[in-house]
């Protein structure tokens, strides 16, 4: 988890496809970066993604739970302005 101040945050919906890969790396889920990039998943897409969506991208069940829990956190508090 990032330790930053609120003025250093932005909405998840502003995250680009490339930046999604960086977020995945920060969660030690970088093995899914290429699959999400190929599907053109942006931050806006992550905001509305569900378990089934990530399953279709071959994300394992335990990793889906971790990613979806973090998405809730990012939706609530934001993501770093600089990734």
C-alpha positions in Angstrom: 0.0 0.0 0.0 1.2 3.5 -0.8 1.8 5.9 2.1 1.0 9.3 0.6 -1.0 12.4 1.3 -4.5 13.1 -0.2 -3.2 15.9 -2.4 -1.0 13.3 -4.1 -4.0 11.1 -5.1 -6.3 11.0 -8.1 -9.4 9.1 -9.1 -9.0 5.5 -10.3 -11.0 6.3 -13.4 -8.1 8.5 -14.6 -5.6 5.6 -14.7 -4.5 4.5 -18.2 -4.1 1.0 -19.5 -0.3 1.2 -19.0 -0.7 2.5 -15.5 -3.0 -0.4 -14.6 0.1 -2.6 -15.2 2.0 -0.5 -12.8 -0.7 -0.8 -10.2 -0.6 -4.6 -10.7 3.1 -4.6 -10.1 2.6 -2.7 -6.9 0.4 -5.5 -5.7 2.9 -8.2 -6.8 0.3 -9.2 -9.5 2.4 -8.2 -12.5 1.9 -11.6 -14.1 -1.5 -10.3 -15.2 -0.3 -7.0 -16.7 -0.1 -8.3 -20.3 -3.6 -9.9 -20.1 -5.2 -6.8 -18.8 -3.2 -4.6 -21.3 -4.3 -6.9 -24.2 -7.9 -6.4 -23.1 -7.3 -2.6 -22.8 -8.4 -2.5 -19.2 -8.1 1.0 -17.8 -8.8 2.4 -14.3 -12.3 3.2 -15.4 -12.7 -0.5 -16.3 -11.3 -1.7 -13.0 -13.8 0.5 -11.2 -16.6 -1.7 -12.5 -14.9 -5.0 -12.9 -16.3 -8.0 -11.2 -15.0 -11.4 -10.3 -16.3 -12.9 -13.5 -14.5 -10.3 -15.6 -11.2 -11.1 -14.0 -11.8 -14.8 -14.3 -12.2 -14.4 -18.0 -8.7 -12.8 -18.0 -7.4 -15.9 -16.2 -6.7 -14.2 -12.9 -6.7 -16.8 -10.2 -9.5 -16.7 -7.5 -7.2 -15.7 -4.7 -5.7 -12.9 -6.8 -9.1 -11.8 -8.0 -10.1 -11.3 -4.3 -6.9 -9.4 -3.6 -7.3 -7.2 -6.7 -11.0 -6.5 -6.1 -10.4 -5.6 -2.5 -7.7 -3.1 -3.6 -10.0 -1.7 -6.2 -12.5 -0.8 -3.5 -9.7 0.9 -1.6 -8.6 2.8 -4.7 -12.2 3.9 -5.5 -12.6 5.2 -2.0 -9.2 6.8 -1.5 -7.7 7.2 -4.9 -4.4 6.1 -6.5 -1.1 8.0 -6.5 -0.8 10.8 -9.0 2.6 9.4 -10.0 2.9 5.7 -10.5 
